[in-house]
Structures are given as structure tokens and as C-alpha cells.
């Protein structure tokens, strides 16, 4: 699998939000790995661009009610 990395800035990222978003990203087709930095307010996502796209990843964040910065 050829992966790409997306770094998404998320407003008001908390530990509770990380748990919520981890579950959402892990259930998204094409997502290989996800990591978060609450301190830097970012999600780092490894994904297969043949299966999903950055706009789909952004929709995951917005669909969970968080703000993309």
C-alpha cells in the first residue's frame, strides 16, 4: 500500500476528542494509522490515496463536530 500523510489542525483538541476522533478515523476506509498531539492541536493521518482523500478526512473531523483550523 502506498500511503500519504495528512496533518490536520483541529480546534479545541482534548483527550476526549482524541478518543472520539481515533474511533472515527480507524473506521474510515483507507486510513492506515492516526496519531494526535493535543499540545500542538493536530492529527497526523497515514492514508491510502487510492481509497480515501484529504477531503474525506476533513469530513470526519467536521462530522464529529470539531473545527478544522
N, C-alpha and C positions, 0 to 999 in steps of 0.2 A: 504494500500500500504506500503510495506517495502522499505524504501529508504536508500541510501548510500550517503555519502558526498565526493565530489571530490574538491580538491583545486588545481587550475591550475595557475601557474605563467605565466604572459603574458608580453612580452617586449613592452615598449613604450605605456603602457595603459594610455589613456587620457579620458576625459569626453565624447568626441565624439566617441571614440572607445567603451566606455561603452554602449552608446545608440545603436550603431550598433550591438554589441555582445548580448545585452539584447534581442533584437528582434530575433536574430538568435537562441539563446538558448531557448527562450519561444516558438518558433515554432518547436523545436525538441521534438519528441515523447519521453515520459518518464521523461522529466525534470519537476520537481515539483516547484523548486524555484532557483533563481540565485541572488547573491549579489556580489558586487565588492568593492575592496579597491584600489583606484587609488594610494594612498600613498604607499601601500605595493605591488602594481602591481600584484594583484591576483583576480581570480574569485572563488567564493565558490558556488558550484552547488549541490543541492539536487536532486537525480535522482532515478528512479526505475530500478534496475539492471536486472529485467526481461524484460524490454522494450528497454533499451539502455545500452551501455557500455562506459567505460572511453575512449576507442579509438574513439568512435563516438563523444564524447565531444571535444576531441583534434582536430578532423577533422573539427568541427565547427569553432574553433579558426583559424586554418590554412586555412580553406576555405575562411575566411573573410580577409585573407592577413596579419594576425598578427603572431608574433613569440611566440612559446611556449618555456619558459626557463626551 
